[in-house]
């Protein structure tokens, strides 16, 4: 990947992630203020940013053109892992350690985001390998050879 493409992709990832984080944090704040327990508010808020994050990463960050079904299923699997990590992290950090729900949520959001770029790039939105027609070997030829097989 060229340097310019990396910078664009990283900037788009940060923008999509930032937008999703604002949605996540906003919903968490509203639910927490309404008296919903921190771990449940975290789970609901995490899910609320789902569509924005999936479509933003698919279309803007990785410019994935493959079928939605396979990418969406992989994305759902990633989100389920992220949801478990985020909710368990908030529950742990607000329980035994006594962190505030706000700080616990922020710590978990950063931790979950840390590995997502790589997982999305190489698994969720991976480019399908398509054979290069210019490198095809004509029938009856041996690759790298000039004589018919």
TORDREN-371038 format. One record per residue (C-alpha): x, y negated, z negated; residue in one letter. Coordinates in pm, whole numbers, m for minus. Each point is the difference from the previous one (the first is absolute). Layout:
! residues N
{xx = X, yy = Y, zz = Z, r = A}
...
//
This chain:
! residues 149
{xx = 0, yy = 0, zz = 0, r = X}
{xx = 140, yy = m341, zz = 95, r = X}
{xx = 64, yy = m270, zz = m261, r = X}
{xx = m281, yy = m227, zz = 120, r = X}
{xx = m249, yy = 286, zz = m6, r = X}
{xx = 108, yy = 93, zz = m353, r = X}
{xx = m45, yy = m356, zz = m123, r = X}
{xx = m343, yy = m30, zz = 166, r = X}
{xx = m111, yy = 334, zz = m137, r = X}
{xx = 121, yy = m81, zz = m351, r = X}
{xx = m166, yy = m343, zz = 7, r = X}
{xx = m328, yy = 154, zz = 119, r = X}
{xx = 26, yy = 271, zz = m268, r = X}
{xx = 48, yy = m266, zz = m269, r = X}
{xx = m294, yy = m206, zz = 137, r = X}
{xx = m235, yy = 299, zz = 18, r = X}
{xx = 117, yy = 123, zz = m339, r = X}
{xx = m39, yy = m347, zz = m148, r = X}
{xx = m353, yy = m31, zz = 131, r = X}
{xx = m85, yy = 346, zz = m132, r = X}
{xx = 163, yy = m82, zz = m333, r = X}
{xx = m207, yy = m318, zz = m31, r = X}
{xx = m317, yy = 199, zz = 66, r = X}
{xx = 113, yy = 269, zz = m244, r = X}
{xx = 92, yy = m254, zz = m271, r = X}
{xx = m313, yy = m208, zz = 54, r = X}
{xx = m234, yy = 294, zz = m35, r = X}
{xx = 199, yy = 125, zz = m301, r = X}
{xx = m26, yy = m344, zz = m163, r = X}
{xx = m374, yy = m23, zz = 56, r = X}
{xx = m66, yy = 350, zz = m131, r = X}
{xx = 229, yy = m49, zz = m300, r = X}
{xx = m174, yy = m328, zz = m87, r = X}
{xx = m335, yy = 182, zz = 20, r = X}
{xx = 125, yy = 247, zz = m261, r = X}
{xx = 90, yy = 298, zz = 219, r = X}
{xx = 284, yy = 201, zz = m155, r = X}
{xx = 341, yy = m68, zz = 153, r = X}
{xx = 57, yy = 345, zz = 150, r = X}
{xx = m343, yy = 9, zz = 168, r = X}
{xx = 29, yy = m360, zz = 121, r = X}
{xx = 339, yy = 93, zz = 146, r = X}
{xx = m143, yy = 295, zz = 191, r = X}
{xx = m291, yy = m198, zz = 142, r = X}
{xx = 216, yy = m297, zz = 96, r = X}
{xx = 257, yy = 228, zz = 163, r = X}
{xx = m269, yy = 154, zz = 220, r = X}
{xx = m144, yy = m341, zz = 90, r = X}
{xx = 309, yy = m91, zz = 201, r = X}
{xx = m9, yy = 326, zz = 200, r = X}
{xx = m141, yy = m123, zz = 333, r = X}
{xx = 208, yy = m317, zz = 10, r = X}
{xx = 318, yy = 192, zz = m69, r = X}
{xx = m66, yy = 285, zz = 244, r = X}
{xx = m104, yy = m218, zz = 294, r = X}
{xx = 264, yy = m264, zz = m69, r = X}
{xx = 282, yy = 251, zz = m17, r = X}
{xx = m131, yy = 200, zz = 294, r = X}
{xx = m57, yy = m295, zz = 232, r = X}
{xx = 241, yy = m272, zz = m114, r = X}
{xx = 293, yy = 168, zz = m171, r = X}
{xx = 53, yy = 327, zz = 186, r = X}
{xx = m211, yy = m72, zz = 311, r = X}
{xx = m114, yy = 359, zz = m3, r = X}
{xx = m194, yy = 92, zz = 314, r = X}
{xx = m69, yy = 363, zz = m80, r = X}
{xx = m335, yy = 141, zz = m101, r = X}
{xx = m147, yy = m134, zz = m322, r = X}
{xx = m92, yy = 343, zz = m134, r = X}
{xx = 348, yy = 140, zz = m63, r = X}
{xx = 143, yy = m330, zz = m126, r = X}
{xx = m303, yy = m64, zz = m219, r = X}
{xx = 21, yy = 346, zz = m158, r = X}
{xx = 370, yy = m52, zz = m77, r = X}
{xx = m78, yy = m348, zz = m133, r = X}
{xx = m275, yy = 139, zz = m225, r = X}
{xx = 247, yy = 255, zz = m138, r = X}
{xx = 250, yy = m278, zz = m72, r = X}
{xx = m271, yy = m215, zz = m162, r = X}
{xx = m108, yy = 288, zz = m224, r = X}
{xx = 357, yy = 40, zz = m123, r = X}
{xx = 28, yy = m377, zz = m44, r = X}
{xx = m332, yy = m13, zz = m186, r = X}
{xx = 109, yy = 271, zz = m242, r = X}
{xx = 336, yy = m166, zz = m61, r = X}
{xx = m154, yy = m345, zz = m42, r = X}
{xx = m283, yy = 105, zz = m231, r = X}
{xx = 220, yy = 228, zz = m211, r = X}
{xx = 264, yy = m270, zz = m19, r = X}
{xx = m247, yy = m264, zz = m119, r = X}
{xx = m147, yy = 244, zz = m254, r = X}
{xx = 346, yy = 87, zz = m133, r = X}
{xx = 135, yy = m355, zz = m4, r = X}
{xx = m306, yy = m145, zz = m174, r = X}
{xx = m21, yy = 289, zz = m248, r = X}
{xx = 319, yy = 120, zz = m169, r = X}
{xx = 218, yy = m292, zz = 104, r = X}
{xx = m263, yy = m266, zz = m67, r = X}
{xx = 65, yy = m208, zz = 311, r = X}
{xx = m270, yy = m243, zz = 103, r = X}
{xx = m230, yy = 130, zz = 275, r = X}
{xx = 124, yy = m279, zz = 231, r = X}
{xx = 366, yy = 90, zz = m38, r = X}
{xx = m75, yy = 372, zz = 21, r = X}
{xx = m195, yy = m53, zz = 323, r = X}
{xx = 280, yy = m212, zz = 150, r = X}
{xx = 266, yy = 258, zz = m87, r = X}
{xx = m207, yy = 278, zz = 156, r = X}
{xx = m74, yy = m200, zz = 315, r = X}
{xx = 372, yy = m61, zz = 59, r = X}
{xx = 91, yy = 361, zz = m74, r = X}
{xx = m264, yy = 136, zz = 238, r = X}
{xx = 95, yy = m242, zz = 278, r = X}
{xx = 370, yy = 84, zz = m25, r = X}
{xx = m21, yy = 332, zz = 187, r = X}
{xx = m294, yy = m72, zz = 225, r = X}
{xx = 189, yy = m167, zz = 285, r = X}
{xx = 214, yy = 307, zz = 62, r = X}
{xx = m288, yy = 245, zz = m46, r = X}
{xx = m221, yy = m197, zz = 238, r = X}
{xx = 275, yy = m48, zz = 257, r = X}
{xx = 114, yy = 362, zz = 16, r = X}
{xx = m314, yy = 192, zz = m89, r = X}
{xx = m331, yy = m188, zz = 2, r = X}
{xx = 56, yy = m207, zz = 315, r = X}
{xx = 284, yy = 198, zz = 154, r = X}
{xx = 40, yy = m36, zz = 371, r = X}
{xx = m92, yy = 310, zz = 190, r = X}
{xx = 291, yy = 139, zz = 194, r = X}
{xx = m83, yy = m15, zz = 367, r = X}
{xx = 226, yy = 164, zz = 254, r = X}
{xx = 195, yy = m244, zz = 214, r = X}
{xx = m101, yy = 83, zz = 360, r = X}
{xx = 328, yy = m140, zz = 135, r = X}
{xx = 187, yy = 267, zz = m197, r = X}
{xx = m214, yy = 291, zz = 117, r = X}
{xx = 183, yy = 291, zz = 158, r = X}
{xx = m148, yy = 106, zz = 335, r = X}
{xx = m133, yy = 354, zz = 20, r = X}
{xx = 272, yy = 250, zz = 87, r = X}
{xx = 284, yy = m221, zz = m129, r = X}
{xx = 214, yy = 53, zz = m306, r = X}
{xx = 33, yy = m306, zz = m223, r = X}
{xx = 340, yy = m158, zz = 60, r = X}
{xx = 71, yy = 223, zz = 302, r = X}
{xx = m23, yy = m55, zz = 374, r = X}
{xx = m88, yy = 355, zz = 100, r = X}
{xx = m347, yy = 153, zz = 4, r = X}
{xx = m66, yy = 246, zz = m282, r = X}
//
